[in-house]
């Protein structure tokens, strides 16, 4: 999946997601590989923003391949298993990364 398609899928997910119960969350997602890129997902004031930029004051950064990120979003890859197997790397608050994974799973 090309980075632009992945970003569009995340934005569509964000439009349908329920951010209630999340006070603040800022996660930078680093997609590695040929079709890689960087975007962030921010939950603030009960709204979800997805932008194709780096986020300097983030809660955490998540790094994975595009294929594994799509599997995570589709519920075909458990975030804890992905982390344990090295398919997902977290830089920062792991608790916030888990909160993010619950937000992106269908």
Secondary structure in CASP SS format (residue, H / E / C, confidence):
PFRMAT SS
TARGET T0000
AUTHOR 0000-0000-0000
METHOD secondary structure of the structure
MODEL  1
X C 1.00
X C 1.00
X H 1.00
X H 1.00
X H 1.00
X H 1.00
X H 1.00
X H 1.00
X H 1.00
X H 1.00
X H 1.00
X H 1.00
X H 1.00
X H 1.00
X H 1.00
X H 1.00
X C 1.00
X C 1.00
X C 1.00
X C 1.00
X C 1.00
X C 1.00
X C 1.00
X E 1.00
X E 1.00
X E 1.00
X E 1.00
X E 1.00
X E 1.00
X E 1.00
X E 1.00
X E 1.00
X C 1.00
X C 1.00
X C 1.00
X C 1.00
X E 1.00
X E 1.00
X E 1.00
X E 1.00
X E 1.00
X E 1.00
X E 1.00
X E 1.00
X C 1.00
X C 1.00
X E 1.00
X E 1.00
X E 1.00
X E 1.00
X E 1.00
X C 1.00
X C 1.00
X C 1.00
X C 1.00
X C 1.00
X C 1.00
X C 1.00
X C 1.00
X E 1.00
X E 1.00
X E 1.00
X E 1.00
X E 1.00
X E 1.00
X H 1.00
X H 1.00
X H 1.00
X H 1.00
X H 1.00
X H 1.00
X H 1.00
X H 1.00
X C 1.00
X C 1.00
X C 1.00
X C 1.00
X C 1.00
X H 1.00
X H 1.00
X H 1.00
X H 1.00
X H 1.00
X H 1.00
X C 1.00
X C 1.00
X C 1.00
X C 1.00
X E 1.00
X E 1.00
X E 1.00
X E 1.00
X C 1.00
X H 1.00
X H 1.00
X H 1.00
X H 1.00
X H 1.00
X H 1.00
X H 1.00
X H 1.00
X H 1.00
X H 1.00
X H 1.00
X C 1.00
X C 1.00
END
